[in-house]
Amino acid sequence: MPTPTGVGTDELRRANLRAILQTVHTRGPTTRAVLTRQLGLNRSTIGALTGELQSLGLVSEETSAVGGRSGRPSHLVVPREDNVVVAVDVGVDRIAVALVGLGGEVLDRRDRRHQRGEHDVAHVVDAVAQMVEDILAGAGHRVRCLGVGVAVPGAVRAADGFVRFAPNLGWVEEPFTDLLAARLDRPVATGNDADLGALAEHVRGVAIGYSEAVYLSASVGIGGGFLMAGRPLAGARGYAGEVGHMQVDSQGPVCRCGAVGCWETKVGENVLLRLAGRLPGGGPPAIAEVIEAARAGEQRAADAVAEVAEWCGVGLRGIVNLFDPEIVVLGGCLAQVWKAAEATVNEAMARSTMMPRDDVLIRAAQFGVDSPLIGAAELAFAPVLDHPQAVPNAS
């Protein structure tokens, strides 16, 4: 890595520590030789830097022959999994909590179902705090907790995690992050679930290596997370990505936001269930049942899947024309419908997409419904990855 002009020795050392830790966190155990080539530093400097990360308790070193060959052993720099974060996904019908080690491995997981609808923020804070405390208690004194990351289905202020609007939870102007941090007495970072889904797929999923990526997921509503030039597109106040409320049908139904013909009135879970003659609120299992019924020849189910797939393609067409991504990653109901009716989605996209359809990859999210949960872990790790020397001593 070239030395930036005007950067002092201490700043350069911190930048190199950050680069090494981020590399082993995202790529796993890495040899000193690879780090030397990647960062453009000599072996003694890499040795000193990895030694400092060892003294901070963030990595360990193992010695082994490369590929089992005899000769000079390789020094492998390994992220220490006893440095953990707790990731939380506050979904519309469940709370998921995961204990994630440095390096990205999920070490433990807990899920709690709840009814869809409005939820008092204090009750959610209590439930999340109890689940976080339980999962940490299960790990005992073997771990050092670096923080808590939370995904919320709503507009979250980037600066402080203040939840401005989460309609599927019934929240308006709620200090959820501050309440949870006070209850846990730990650092808590909160982000929009779609933004964190995009982060997860970019760092560890199907969007690795793509700098222009879009992540879209649908359940009751539709959320979008965008990466432009490899960086999250947050907007002026951190609320970018509300693609569910772009108009796709000027003659369509009135949305809960008050506008007419929003995309989520055409492709949400409950839309598909209603068109197929099913009761609302069944979530992914109910969507899967409709798709199976369509494949088995049930005409109403087949018509429902085809109609939602058509509108899925219409919305994707607008997003592709506007953002020109290399890859679009689909989660939730969108992924289920795309897998079932890919040709219909593609045909609707192709009608007025400015670039050839083959130039845009469409993929289902690698982590399925857990993309926001994995992204929440990355959000919680971010402060230590950015400033390894600031790692806390307490668990």
N, C-alpha and C positions, 0 to 999 in steps of 0.2 A: 504494500500500500504506500503510495507516494506521500512524503511529508508535506502537509499543507503549509503554504507560505505564511510566516508570522505566527505559527503555533509554537508555544513553549514546550519544554520537555515534559512537564507534568501533564499538560493537556494532551500531548501526543501519547503518553503512557496510558492515560485514561481511555483515549480512543482505541488504542490497541487492546487493552483489557476488554473493552466493550465488544470489539470485533471478535475476539476469541470466544468469549462467553456466548455471544449470540450464535456463533457458528456451531458450537457443540450442543447448544440448546435445540437448534432447529435441525441439524444434520446428524446428531448423535455422536458417539465416540469418534474422535478424529485424531490422526497421528500428528506428531509435531512436524513431520516432514510436509504434510499437506498444509498445515497452518503456515509454515515457512514460505511455501510457494504462493499461497493465497494472499498473504499479507505483505510479501516482499521484504521480510525481515530475516536477519541471520539466525542461526540455530541458538546461539547463546542468549539472544534477546527473547526469543520465543520461550526458552527454558526459564528465564527470569520472570516473564509475564505469567506463565502457567504456574510457576511456584508461588507467585503472589495470589493467584486465584485459589490455589490449594490452601494457603494460609487463611484465606477468607472463608474456607469451608464450602466453596462452590463447585470445585472440580476435584477429581482424584486422577492419579496417573497409574497406568498399568503397563507392564513391559511384556511384550510377546513378539514372537517371530512373525513377520509379515507373511500371510498366506501359508503359514506352517513351514516356511523355508528356514534352513539353518543359516547362520551368519549373524550379522549385526541386528540386535533386537530393535523393535519399533516402540517408541514411547507413545502410548495412546492416552489422549486427554479425554476424560469421561465426566459428563455432568453428574453431580451427586443428587440422587433422587430423594435424599432426606431433606432437601430444600423443596418445600411444597407451597402450593397455593390452593385455595378452595375456590372452585368455579361453581357458579349458580346460574341456572336458567329459570326465570320466573315466567312460565308459559301460561297460556290461556286455560289449560286444563291440568297442569302439573307443575310441581317444583322439582327440578333435578339438581343434585349437588354432587360434585366430584372432587376427590383429592387427587391433584395432579403434581407429579414430580418434575423438577428441572430436567429438561430433555423431552417433556411432553407426554410421558406415560401416565395413563389413568390408573391410579393405585387402588382406589376405592370409589364406590358410587352409591348414592341413595336417591330414591324417587318417592314423591308423595303426590297422589292424585287429588284434584279438587274440582268442584263443579265449575263449568264455564259461567261467566257473568262477573258482576262487580265484586271486588274484594277490598275490605277496609285495609288501608295501608299498614296500620298498626298490627293487625292480625298477620299480615304477610311478613312483616319484620319479625314478629315473634316466631313464626313458623320457620323462616329462613335461618334465623339465629340459632334456633334449637337444632336444626339439621346440620349447620356448620359446626356447632359445638360437639354434636354427637360424632361426626365423622373425624374430627380432630382427636376426640377422646379415644376413638378406636385405634388411632395411630400411636397414641401414647407419647412418650418422651423421645421417640425415635426420630421425630421430624422437627424442622424449624419452619414455621409458617411465615411466609413472606407477605401475605396479603390475601384479600378476597376480591374476586371479580364477578360482576353480576350482569347478566343480559336481561333486558326488560323490553317488552313489545310496545314501544312508544317513543315519543320524542324526548330525548335526554340531552340536557345542556352539557356540552363537552367540557366546559371549564370545571364543573364541580359535581356532575352526576345528578343534578336536580331534574326530576321527572316533570316535564311541562304538561304532557298529555299522553295518557295510555288508555285509550277508549275501551279496549277489551278487558281491562282491569277496573275501569271506572275511576281512574285517577286523573286529577287535574291539579297542577301546581303542588306536587308532593315532594317533601325533602327526604325521600326514601333513603338515599345514600348516607346522609348525615345521621338519620335515625338508626340505621343498621350499624354504622361505624361506632356510634356511641354505645349501642347495645353490646357489640362484640369487643370493643376496645382494641380494634385492629384497623389497619388501613383498608378501605373499601373503594373500589373503582366500579362505576356503572356505565354501561353503554347500551345503545340501541341493539336489539337482537340481530337485525339484518346486517348492520355494520360489523358486528362481531362474527356473524356467519361468514361474511366476506373475508375478514381477517383470518379465520381458521382455514378456509379453503385456499387462501393465498399462501399461508405459511406452511401448511401441512397437507393440503388436499389436492383437488384436481386443478386448481389454478396456480400451482407452483410454477414459477418461471414466466408468468404472464404479468406484464405491468399495466395492461388495460383490461380490467375485468369487472363484471357485473354479477352480483349475487342477488337472486330474487327468491323469496319464499312466501307461500300462501298458507294460511289456515283460515281463521275468521276474516282477517284482513290480509293485505299484501305489503311486505316490506322490501326495501331494496338497499343494498350496500354497494358502493362504487369505489373502484381503485383506478385512479388516473395517474399515469406516469409512476406507478408503484406506490402511490400515497393515497390514503383514504380521502374521499371527497366528502367533506363535512358540511360545507356551506358556511355562511357568515356566522351563524349561531349554533351550528352543529346539528341542524334538523334536515339536512338534505336526504333524499332517498324515499320520500313518501309517494312512491309510484302508484300505489293503490288508488290514489285520488286524481290521477290524470284522466281526462275525459276520453273515452273511446267510442261512445255512442250518444249523440246529441238527442236522440229520441228514447234513451234508456230510462231505467227507473231512478227515482230520487235516492241518493246515497244518504247514509246516516250523517255525513258531513254537511248535507244541505245542497250539494251540487247534483247535477243530473248526469247519469251515464258514466260514473267512475269505473275504472277497471275492476275494482274489487266487487262491484255489483254483478260482474259477468263471469268471474272465475274463482271466487272463494269456495271453500269447502261446502258451506251451506247452500250455495247456488247449485252446485252439482247434485247434492242430495235432494234438493227440492225438485229439480228437473227430472230426477230419476224416481220421484215418488217416495222418497225416504224421509224419515224424521231428521230434523237438524241436530247438530251437536255431537255426532258420532265420531268425529275426528278421523285420523288416517285409517283405522280399521274399517270404518263405514265407507270411505272412499275406495278402499281396496275391494270391498264387497261389491260395490257398484261396477267397478271395472271388470271383475270376474264375471258378474252377471252379463255384462255387455259381450264379453268374449264367448259366453255360453249361449248367446243368441237372444237375450231379452231385449226387445226392440226399444223400449223406453229408456233402459239403461244405456244402450248403444247410442241413441239420439242425444242423451244428456252428455255423454263423454265427447261426442263429436262437436256439440255446440260449445262446450267449455274449451275444447282444444282449439276451435276456430278463434274464440276471443283471446285465448292465450297467445296465439300467433299474432293477432292484431296488436296486442300490447307490446309484445316483444319487438315487433316491427318498428314501433315508435321509439323504443328504447335504443335499438341498434342504430337507427338513423340519427338519433340525437347524440349518442355517446361513442359510436364506432368502436366497440370493444373487440378484443381478440377472442374472448371467451365469455359466455354467459353460463353461470352455474345456477341450477334450479333446485330448490328445496321444497319440502312440504307437499301440498296438493299439486303445485305446478310440476314438480318432478314426477309425481304419480301419473298425471294426465299426459305429460310429454312421453313418458315411457310407453303408455298405452296407445297413444295416437300421434306418434312422431310425424307421420306423413301429413296429417291434417294441420298440425302446428307449422310445419315447414312451408306448406302451400300458402297458408295465410300470411306468413312472414314474407314470402317471396314476391307477393303481389306488388309491393311498392318499396321494398328495401333498396336503398341506394347502391349498396355494394352487393356482389354476388353472395348468395346464401352460403356457399361453401367456404367463404372467407371467415365466417364466424363459427367458432366451435360452440356447441351447446352440450352441456354435461350435467348429469345429476350430481348433487352434492355428495362428496365421498363420505361425509359423516352423517348423512341423512338429517333427522330432526335434531341431532346433537351438534351441528355446526356452531350455533350460538354458544353452547356450553364450552366447546373447545376454544372458541374465540374469547370467552370470558376468562379462561385460564391465561391466555396470552396477554390479555389486558392487565391482569394482576401481576404477571411476571415483568411487565414492561419497565417499572421503575428500577428494579435490580439489574435487568439487562442493559439499561441505559447508564446506570451508575453502580457498577459492581462494588465499589469501595464503600457504598452507603448501605450495604447489606446489614439488616438488624441482627443483633446478637440473641435477642430473646425469642422463644418459641411461641 
